[in-house]
Amino acid sequence: EVGYIGKTTGTTFQDMNITPDFTKTIGADPGYFADSNYPALYARFQQRGVYSGLAKKPLTVVGSLSQKRRLFSTTTPVQATDSYSYEVDAASLRPIKHMIPLRYGLMLFTDDAVYQLYGGGETRALTATSAQVDVQTFTSVSDMEPIVVNLDLMFMSALGTEFNAMVYTEYTNSFKTQDIMVLASHLFGPDNLAVRGEWAAEPHKTINFIRADGQRISLTYERAQEVYGWARH
């Protein structure tokens, strides 16, 4: 049996009859990215480097050691600060295509749904010993990167017929999804998809979209005042 007695930054270590801690073991490389299982997405979340969209595990999310970006190690028994690997229990094997870190959790987008990955318990910290994933909406998601506006999350549907705003509700601990393009659905569509969108908080609180044909479309968005206004440019 192996127990932990200390660490050194040099090449020597002196054991002064230290009592081993058998709750800690030497970390082992979990080999998350072995055999060309490389990730497609990276984000920084809760002081870890987080990777997803792996080549051979398209629904898996991998987190680094706490306060590290590119170091991965697991111990036996598992410690909360270890690196982690979680797979989204999705209905299909369509890969994670977007990953957005928010205060409420790590938001994962596939072609046909949006999921929230977070830790259980009161702290909701995502660790190697605490994780939970909940589906937030079964809505198609386009290739355009989702947009974060203050604490709201916004994304376009695959065919460009909806632009959905996801608003977090503390009471239900979930997101409420609202299509705010109902009265402007003629501005986008399968033949004129939005290829990029950027939020400009100042001076007019607008999201600027570029369509596939090169035209710019803007959305003035101020949820606190219930203002949603679309315009061509």
C-alpha positions in Angstrom: 0.0 0.0 0.0 1.3 3.4 -0.9 0.9 6.5 1.3 1.7 10.2 0.9 4.5 11.7 3.0 5.4 14.9 1.2 6.8 16.5 -1.9 10.0 18.1 -3.1 11.0 20.5 -5.9 14.5 19.0 -6.1 16.0 15.5 -6.5 16.1 14.5 -2.8 13.7 14.1 0.0 14.4 13.4 3.7 11.9 11.2 5.5 12.0 12.2 9.2 9.8 9.3 10.2 6.7 11.0 8.7 3.4 9.2 9.1 2.1 8.3 5.7 -1.3 9.7 4.6 -3.0 6.7 3.0 -5.9 8.8 1.8 -3.6 10.3 -0.8 -1.7 8.4 -3.6 0.6 9.3 -6.4 -1.3 10.8 -9.2 -1.5 8.8 -12.4 -1.9 10.1 -16.0 -5.4 9.3 -17.1 -4.6 9.4 -20.8 -7.6 11.4 -21.8 -6.1 12.4 -25.1 -4.3 9.1 -26.0 -4.6 7.6 -29.4 -5.2 11.0 -31.1 -8.3 11.6 -29.0 -7.8 15.3 -29.3 -10.3 18.0 -28.2 -11.9 20.5 -30.5 -13.0 23.1 -27.8 -11.3 24.8 -24.9 -12.5 27.0 -22.1 -11.4 28.3 -18.7 -13.9 27.3 -16.0 -13.5 27.5 -12.2 -9.7 27.7 -12.3 -9.4 24.7 -14.6 -8.7 24.2 -18.3 -11.7 22.4 -19.7 -11.8 20.5 -23.0 -14.6 18.9 -25.0 -15.6 17.7 -28.5 -13.0 14.9 -28.3 -12.3 13.1 -31.6 -13.3 9.7 -30.2 -15.5 10.7 -27.4 -17.6 13.6 -28.9 -19.8 14.1 -25.8 -17.1 14.0 -23.2 -15.9 17.0 -21.1 -12.4 16.9 -19.6 -11.1 19.2 -16.8 -7.5 19.7 -15.8 -6.1 19.7 -12.3 -7.4 22.5 -10.1 -5.5 25.8 -10.9 -3.8 24.1 -13.8 -4.5 24.4 -17.5 -2.7 21.5 -19.2 -1.9 19.1 -16.4 -4.1 16.0 -15.8 -3.8 13.5 -12.9 -6.1 11.2 -10.9 -5.6 9.5 -7.6 -7.1 6.6 -5.7 -9.3 7.3 -3.9 -10.4 10.3 -6.1 -9.8 13.7 -4.7 -12.0 16.8 -5.5 -8.9 18.6 -7.0 -8.1 15.7 -9.4 -8.7 16.1 -13.1 -12.1 14.8 -14.3 -13.8 13.3 -17.3 -17.6 13.4 -17.7 -19.8 12.2 -20.6 -23.1 13.9 -21.4 -25.9 11.4 -21.5 -27.4 12.6 -24.7 -30.0 10.9 -26.9 -27.7 11.1 -29.9 -23.9 11.0 -30.4 -23.7 14.4 -32.1 -20.6 16.1 -30.7 -20.4 19.1 -28.4 -20.0 22.0 -30.8 -20.0 25.0 -28.4 -18.9 25.3 -24.8 -19.6 28.5 -22.8 -18.6 29.0 -19.2 -21.1 30.9 -17.1 -21.5 31.6 -13.4 -24.3 29.0 -13.2 -22.3 26.2 -14.9 -20.6 25.1 -18.1 -23.1 25.3 -21.0 -22.7 22.6 -23.6 -24.3 22.9 -27.1 -24.9 20.0 -29.4 -26.7 20.1 -32.8 -30.1 19.3 -31.1 -29.9 20.4 -27.4 -28.3 22.6 -24.8 -27.0 21.1 -21.5 -25.7 22.6 -18.2 -22.8 20.9 -16.5 -22.2 21.9 -12.9 -21.3 20.5 -9.5 -23.8 19.3 -6.9 -24.1 20.5 -3.3 -24.3 24.1 -2.1 -21.1 25.4 -3.8 -22.1 24.0 -7.2 -18.4 23.7 -7.9 -17.6 21.2 -10.7 -15.0 18.8 -9.4 -13.8 15.2 -9.8 -16.2 14.1 -7.1 -19.2 16.4 -7.8 -20.9 16.8 -11.1 -24.4 17.0 -12.5 -25.7 17.6 -16.1 -29.2 18.8 -17.0 -30.7 19.4 -20.4 -32.0 22.9 -20.7 -33.7 22.9 -24.0 -34.2 20.5 -27.0 -33.6 23.1 -29.7 -31.4 22.9 -32.7 -28.2 25.0 -32.5 -26.4 26.6 -35.5 -22.6 26.7 -36.1 -22.5 30.4 -35.0 -20.9 30.8 -31.6 -23.5 31.6 -28.9 -23.5 35.1 -27.5 -23.3 36.1 -23.8 -25.2 39.3 -23.0 -24.6 40.1 -19.3 -26.0 37.0 -17.6 -28.1 35.9 -20.6 -27.1 33.3 -23.2 -28.2 33.6 -26.8 -28.0 31.3 -29.8 -29.3 30.9 -33.3 -31.2 27.7 -34.4 -29.7 25.5 -37.1 -31.9 26.8 -39.9 -31.8 30.4 -38.7 -35.5 30.5 -38.0 -35.1 31.2 -34.2 -32.8 33.4 -32.1 -33.2 32.1 -28.6 -32.4 34.0 -25.4 -31.8 31.8 -22.4 -32.5 33.5 -19.1 -31.5 31.9 -15.8 -34.1 31.5 -13.1 -32.7 31.1 -9.6 -36.0 29.7 -8.3 -36.0 26.7 -10.6 -32.2 26.5 -11.0 -32.7 26.3 -14.8 -32.9 28.4 -17.9 -36.1 29.8 -19.6 -35.8 29.9 -23.4 -37.5 32.6 -25.4 -37.4 33.1 -29.2 -37.0 36.8 -29.7 -36.9 36.6 -33.5 -40.7 35.8 -33.8 -41.5 39.2 -35.5 -38.3 39.3 -37.6 -38.0 35.7 -38.9 -37.8 37.1 -42.5 -34.3 38.5 -41.8 -32.7 35.1 -41.6 -33.4 31.6 -43.0 -31.8 28.5 -44.5 -30.6 30.6 -47.5 -29.3 33.5 -45.4 -27.8 32.1 -42.2 -26.1 34.3 -39.7 -22.4 33.4 -39.8 -21.2 35.6 -37.0 -22.7 37.7 -34.1 -21.0 40.1 -31.7 -22.3 41.9 -28.7 -21.6 45.6 -28.4 -22.7 46.9 -25.0 -21.8 50.5 -25.7 -23.3 52.8 -26.8 -26.6 51.2 -27.9 -26.6 47.7 -26.5 -26.7 45.9 -29.9 -25.8 42.5 -31.3 -24.4 42.8 -34.8 -24.9 39.9 -37.1 -23.3 39.2 -40.5 -25.4 37.1 -42.8 -24.0 34.7 -45.4 -24.7 37.3 -48.1 -22.6 39.9 -46.3 -25.5 42.1 -45.0 -25.4 43.3 -41.4 -28.4 42.9 -39.2 -28.6 44.4 -35.7 -30.6 43.6 -32.6 -31.0 46.1 -29.9 -31.3 44.0 -26.7 -32.1 45.4 -23.2 -34.0 42.7 -21.3 -34.4 44.8 -18.1 -36.5 47.3 -20.1 -38.1 44.6 -22.4 -36.6 46.2 -25.5 -35.9 44.0 -28.5 -35.5 45.8 -31.9 -34.2 44.4 -35.2 -32.9 46.5 -38.1 -31.1 46.1 -41.5 -28.0 48.0 -42.4 
